[in-house]
Amino acid sequence: MEQYFSATQKMEQEVMFPSLLRGVFPQQEGAAPDAESHTDLYERYQLLKAIKPMVEKGLASVSDQSPTGADTDTALDEGADSNLEERLSHHVNGLQQVLTDLTKNTKALTRRYSQILEEINLSEDQSSS
């Protein structure tokens, strides 16, 4: 979780001009650009920015919730607690995978943005020589 928040904070600090990401498509490390991807990095940036508050709010609302006595009694009466550990494990694993994927996407976007800035600086240096 901490890696995800660190990666999004770094992205927000480094990506000063998100419009530079328009028309730039994601690519795998060492591979050719993905021609089948229909979302450019600008759209991914917007998505990653939109997801962050949802993750923060979701974590806050989960920690604020506490089951009422009636909810607990109903769960026990139905025998639903027999697989609670299994269900929790499944959801925690799913959340961990999603956060890992979001972190990778955020780091890749930030890295690509830095490359774009380097290319712009190199072309400006060459044109001024």
N, C-alpha and C positions, 0 to 999 in steps of 0.2 A: 504494500500500500504506500509506504514511504517513498519507494522508487518511482511510483506513478506520479505522486504529487511533486517530487523533485524534478522529474522529466517535464511535467507540464509547466512548472514554474520557470524552468530554464527556457522552454519554448516561448513562453510569453515574454521573457526578458530579451531573447535574441531576435525573435521575428518582429522587427520594427516596421517592415513594409510588407504585409501579407500579400499585397497585389503582385509582388514579384513571383509568387507561387502559381499564378494563373497560367494555365497551359503547360505546366510542368507535371508530368505524370510519374507516379512512383515506380521504382525499379528495385529488383532484388539485388543484393550485394553481388557484384561480379557478373551480373546477367544483363541481357539486353532489356530495354524498357518494355513493360507489359503493354502490348498493343490492345489487349482486351479490356483493360481498366478504363472505365468511363468517367471516373472522378479524378480531377487534377488535385494537386497538393493544396491549392487554395480551398477547395471544398473540404478536404480532409482537415485542414487547419480550423475551418469554421466548425466542423463536427466535433473535433477534439476540444475546442473552446466551449462548445455547448454542453458536452458531456461532463466536464469537470464540476460545474455547480450541481449537476444531478447526482454525481457520486458523493460530493460533500454533503448535500442535503439528505441523501439516502442514508448515509452513515449516521448523521445526526438524528434522523427520525427513528432509526433502528435502536439506537442507544436510549432514546427517550421513551420508547414503548415498553410497557410492562404489562404482562397479561393480568386481566382481572380475575377475581376468584371464580366467577361463573365460567369464564373461558377455560380455566384450569380444570374445573370439575367436569365440564363437558368433554375435554380431551381425555381425561382419565376414564370417564364412563365408557367412551367409545373404544378404548384400548388403543388409541392412536399413538401412545407413547412407546409402543413396542419397536417402532422403526424410526423414532426421532433422531437417534444418533446417525443412522444411515442416511436419512434425508438431509440432515445438517451437513454431513460430510460431503454429500453430492453437491449441495449448493455452495459450500465454501470452496470446493475444488473448481466449480464452474466460475465463481467470482474471481478466484485467483488466476484462472486462465484468461478471463476477459481483461483483468488488470494488467497481466503480463503482455497481452496483445496490444492494449492501449499504450503501454509504456514503450514497447518496441516501435509502434507507429509514430509516437510523439518524438522519440529520439531520432528516428529515420528522417522525419520531416525537418527537424532542427538541423541535422547534419546536412541535408540537401539544401536548405536555405543558406547555410554557411558557404557551401560550394558555389551557389549562385552569386553570392556577394563577392567571393574570391574571383570568379570569372569576370564580373563587372569591373572589379578593381584592376585586374590584369589588362582588360581591353582599354580601360582609361589610361593606364600607364603606357601602353603601346601607342595609343593615339596621340599622347602628349610628347612622345619622344621625337 
